[in-house]
Structures are given as structure tokens and as C-alpha cells.
């Protein structure tokens, strides 16, 4: 079966040239600049697509010294179609207290898996994450988070926050990242090194034309073609295509074998993901196969950055409270992450893997029928082994008092000194870049996360020492 040029580029991994092979590709200041030594570490990025309702994800159980619980109950009702979560329903998922008010907090009951990780010291709950001039458009907000570029700084255009780190650290012949998807996630985009898009390792392969009788000859031909291109002028598009293509061709021989090795060596964990039987569990199992391959020295496998997503969070109706749509979504993610970290612990690598979970926006505190409308600030989660992470609650719960909401019913983003000061999501990413990926703060601020050029309630003063990483 013939394939189109677009299919070929995507399926061979050459789509990793980001916004692909524009004239600025090798003018990039990131090319061949090794800013950091990752060491024996991995990063997993999970995107909750659709705008997760953060107000029903990290919930005040009481008022503390403020009015958070009273404000929550004033906006969300119980009964038919109601989504209010009662203290009794939250009793099994209590976490820490709100740093501002001291209010007791709990996770949504569906996140019982994350509660177990919290109790092990392996979960950081980071409240009130947002950015100035927030967008409530799914596409626009998704791009803002993936690029970490809310105000559209032109020097960051077309690249993602992880992608800029990869471009600063790896060359075209390397494959540091894998997206468990049929395309490269925008947060991994750049124009210097290679990233694979793999739905499942067992069926991953080079996109031949469908006729298998002469694949040996085809492989030899592609290998020769890539070698010839790689010999082109240093820094040229031709040379990049040659080195990236050769790396992709090699990966189609090395990565599929990871499936069989994992299934044979780790049958009980392989089954644990299957028992959950949801897409996040299966995607995390693919990540686990690669991590197992890297940690056991599988030849030709070096990826340490991973991305996956889970959809369904656009809950304008039938959201549910302790049961229903949001419960099912949280149960899928929480149970899958708990199984994943049990797997990593058994491998002996749990303290080497950090996972960050985000959604493109939260939801308004006011309930709209049986669901919620698009909102501004929401929680992020960071998960890691107990010696890799300082578990706990960070950041302030958003101010949900009726009199202090914005005209559209959303909570206010604040960066000035204030009891309800917001957590800019770039500070979370920056803390990971600095303390997990070993980049210096000046390097991050000059190349990866550029402060907003506007004074006032904007992100001008970074905090890359948030404390959730040692």
C-alpha cells in the first residue's frame, strides 16, 4: 500500500523537525549546545485534554481561617445533577492543608490512586496554576501551555517547552523523546533532534510500501540514502535529514523488541495495566517498556522523555460528583499512575522518573446545570519516587469568594504579594528544568522560559525553587 509524503514524514519520525525545516532550522541558538547533563533520569508529561475541573479535583473540606468551603458550597449544589462533593465523600482522599488558609484539602474520590501515592510521599499537589491574560479557547490555551509562551514571544514560536530543552541538549542523530501518539506533541516540538511518535511498540516499524518481500533491499537503500545525506555540509538541512533518518531507521529495528522483552520478563505488571483496561494504562505501559529497555541496556534505545494525553475533560454537562464522568476520568488516570509507579518501583527506577500532569485550563467555580464552564486557574500534579520528590501541597487555592471573582466568573491571576497569589505554570516547569533536568536558572530564563515583557500582574520574577524537588 502506498503512503503519502505526509504519512512518511510523520511515521518515520522526521516530523520531529518541529515546525519543520523552515529557514531558521540551523540558525537556532540551541543547536549542539549541551546545557545540561540529565544523568540517569526520565521525564513523563501527561496532558488532560479538555479542561479538567480543578475546583472538583482539589477540594476544600473545611474553611480553615478563611471561607473556602463555604464559598465552594455556595456555588456547587448537591442533588439531581449536582456536582458538590461532601466532606464524607472526601474522607478517604484527604491530603495536606492549603498553605494560605490552612483549610483541609482532599482529592476527588476518583483519584484514590493518587491519594495512595501522596501517602507514600510521591505526589506533589500544586494549586492555583495559571498565567496572565488567560485564554478559555481549547486550542489557544493548549498551545500556551505546550509552548509555555502565553504572550506569544516570537523567539519561542513553533517550539514547546520540552522541545527547547531537547534542542539545547541533544543532536540530530539522537532520539531522546517518544510521544505515545500518532504525532509529535507540541510541547516536544523543536528543530534540532529526533522524537518518535509511537502508538504501540509491538507494531512500530518503518513505513514501507506494504510489500514485504524486498524489505531487506529497501532497508539497505534507505540506509545508503541517509548516509549520503548525512555527509552533506555541516549544519545543513540535508545533513540533518540524513542523521535523523538514520536514527529513525535504526529505531524501527530496536524499539519493537522492547515489547517482547517486557512481556516475557514482567508478566504480572503487564497484566496489571491490562486489568485497568483504559488508554492511559496502556500508554503508560508503553513508556514502562521503554524505560525497562533503557535501564536494562537494550541496544539502540536511549529515550528518556515521554508524552501522552487523555481526552474527555470538557465536562459542560453530566460531570457528576462522587460518581459520573469526572470520576471515571480521574479513576483512569489515578489507577494507571499507581500501577506505573508500582512497576517502576519493582524495576528499581522509581526515584529516576518524574511525571508532570496538567490540563489546558480549569473550570469556573459556579456550577452550570450538570457541568461547568471553562475556567482559569487549576492544579498541576508532579509524581516521583519518595527520594526524588518532596510530596505535599504547594501553591494557594484560588480565591473562589463570590465578591472577588472576575466579571466572567473566573478566579484572578495574581503575581504580586497577596494571600491568594497564583502559581504561574512556568514556575512549575522551571523548577523541573532546574532541579530535575539540571539546567541553570540563567540558561532557562534566556532560552526556555522567557519572562513576560510587561510590568504589573505578569510573570516577571521567576521561582524555580518551589520546593517540590529536592
LINURVEN-V448959 format. One record per residue. RES is the residue in three letters. SS is DSSP state (H for helix, E for strand, - for the rest). Layout:
BEGIN
RES:SS  RES:SS
END
This chain:
BEGIN
UNK:-  UNK:-  UNK:-  UNK:-  UNK:H  UNK:H  UNK:H  UNK:H  UNK:H  UNK:H  UNK:H  UNK:H  UNK:-  UNK:H  UNK:H  UNK:H  UNK:H  UNK:-  UNK:-  UNK:-  UNK:-  UNK:-  UNK:-  UNK:-  UNK:H  UNK:H  UNK:H  UNK:-  UNK:-  UNK:-  UNK:-  UNK:-  UNK:-  UNK:-  UNK:-  UNK:-  UNK:-  UNK:-  UNK:-  UNK:-  UNK:-  UNK:E  UNK:E  UNK:E  UNK:E  UNK:E  UNK:E  UNK:E  UNK:-  UNK:-  UNK:-  UNK:-  UNK:-  UNK:H  UNK:H  UNK:H  UNK:-  UNK:E  UNK:E  UNK:E  UNK:-  UNK:-  UNK:-  UNK:-  UNK:-  UNK:-  UNK:-  UNK:H  UNK:H  UNK:H  UNK:H  UNK:H  UNK:H  UNK:H  UNK:H  UNK:-  UNK:-  UNK:-  UNK:-  UNK:-  UNK:-  UNK:-  UNK:-  UNK:-  UNK:-  UNK:-  UNK:-  UNK:-  UNK:-  UNK:-  UNK:H  UNK:H  UNK:H  UNK:E  UNK:E  UNK:E  UNK:E  UNK:-  UNK:-  UNK:-  UNK:-  UNK:-  UNK:-  UNK:E  UNK:E  UNK:E  UNK:E  UNK:-  UNK:H  UNK:H  UNK:H  UNK:H  UNK:H  UNK:H  UNK:H  UNK:H  UNK:H  UNK:H  UNK:H  UNK:-  UNK:-  UNK:-  UNK:E  UNK:E  UNK:E  UNK:E  UNK:E  UNK:E  UNK:E  UNK:E  UNK:-  UNK:-  UNK:-  UNK:-  UNK:-  UNK:-  UNK:-  UNK:H  UNK:H  UNK:H  UNK:H  UNK:H  UNK:H  UNK:H  UNK:H  UNK:H  UNK:H  UNK:-  UNK:-  UNK:-  UNK:-  UNK:-  UNK:-  UNK:H  UNK:H  UNK:H  UNK:-  UNK:-  UNK:-  UNK:-  UNK:H  UNK:H  UNK:H  UNK:H  UNK:H  UNK:H  UNK:H  UNK:H  UNK:H  UNK:-  UNK:-  UNK:-  UNK:-  UNK:-  UNK:E  UNK:E  UNK:E  UNK:E  UNK:E  UNK:-  UNK:-  UNK:-  UNK:-  UNK:-  UNK:-  UNK:H  UNK:H  UNK:H  UNK:-  UNK:-  UNK:-  UNK:-  UNK:-  UNK:E  UNK:E  UNK:E  UNK:E  UNK:-  UNK:-  UNK:-  UNK:H  UNK:H  UNK:H  UNK:-  UNK:-  UNK:-  UNK:-  UNK:-  UNK:-  UNK:-  UNK:-  UNK:H  UNK:H  UNK:H  UNK:H  UNK:H  UNK:H  UNK:H  UNK:H  UNK:H  UNK:H  UNK:H  UNK:H  UNK:H  UNK:H  UNK:H  UNK:H  UNK:H  UNK:H  UNK:H  UNK:-  UNK:-  UNK:-  UNK:-  UNK:-  UNK:-  UNK:H  UNK:H  UNK:H  UNK:H  UNK:H  UNK:H  UNK:H  UNK:H  UNK:H  UNK:H  UNK:H  UNK:H  UNK:H  UNK:H  UNK:H  UNK:H  UNK:H  UNK:H  UNK:-  UNK:-  UNK:H  UNK:H  UNK:H  UNK:H  UNK:H  UNK:H  UNK:H  UNK:H  UNK:H  UNK:-  UNK:H  UNK:H  UNK:H  UNK:H  UNK:H  UNK:H  UNK:H  UNK:H  UNK:H  UNK:H  UNK:-  UNK:-  UNK:H  UNK:H  UNK:H  UNK:H  UNK:H  UNK:H  UNK:H  UNK:H  UNK:H  UNK:H  UNK:H  UNK:H  UNK:H  UNK:H  UNK:H  UNK:H  UNK:H  UNK:-  UNK:-  UNK:-  UNK:-  UNK:-  UNK:-  UNK:-  UNK:-  UNK:-  UNK:E  UNK:E  UNK:E  UNK:E  UNK:E  UNK:E  UNK:-  UNK:-  UNK:-  UNK:-  UNK:-  UNK:-  UNK:-  UNK:-  UNK:-  UNK:-  UNK:-  UNK:-  UNK:-  UNK:-  UNK:H  UNK:H  UNK:H  UNK:H  UNK:H  UNK:H  UNK:H  UNK:H  UNK:H  UNK:H  UNK:H  UNK:H  UNK:H  UNK:H  UNK:H  UNK:H  UNK:H  UNK:H  UNK:H  UNK:H  UNK:H  UNK:H  UNK:H  UNK:-  UNK:-  UNK:H  UNK:H  UNK:H  UNK:E  UNK:E  UNK:E  UNK:E  UNK:E  UNK:E  UNK:E  UNK:-  UNK:-  UNK:-  UNK:E  UNK:E  UNK:E  UNK:E  UNK:E  UNK:E  UNK:-  UNK:-  UNK:E  UNK:E  UNK:E  UNK:E  UNK:-  UNK:-  UNK:-  UNK:E  UNK:E  UNK:E  UNK:E  UNK:E  UNK:E  UNK:E  UNK:-  UNK:-  UNK:-  UNK:-  UNK:-  UNK:-  UNK:-  UNK:E  UNK:E  UNK:E  UNK:-  UNK:-  UNK:-  UNK:-  UNK:-  UNK:-  UNK:-  UNK:H  UNK:H  UNK:H  UNK:-  UNK:-  UNK:-  UNK:-  UNK:-  UNK:-  UNK:-  UNK:-  UNK:-  UNK:-  UNK:-  UNK:-  UNK:-  UNK:-  UNK:-  UNK:-  UNK:-  UNK:-  UNK:E  UNK:E  UNK:H  UNK:H  UNK:H  UNK:H  UNK:H  UNK:H  UNK:H  UNK:H  UNK:H  UNK:H  UNK:H  UNK:-  UNK:-  UNK:-  UNK:-  UNK:-  UNK:H  UNK:H  UNK:H  UNK:H  UNK:H  UNK:H  UNK:H  UNK:-  UNK:-  UNK:-  UNK:-  UNK:-  UNK:-  UNK:-  UNK:-  UNK:-  UNK:-  UNK:-  UNK:-  UNK:-  UNK:-  UNK:-  UNK:-  UNK:-  UNK:-  UNK:-  UNK:-  UNK:-  UNK:-  UNK:-
END
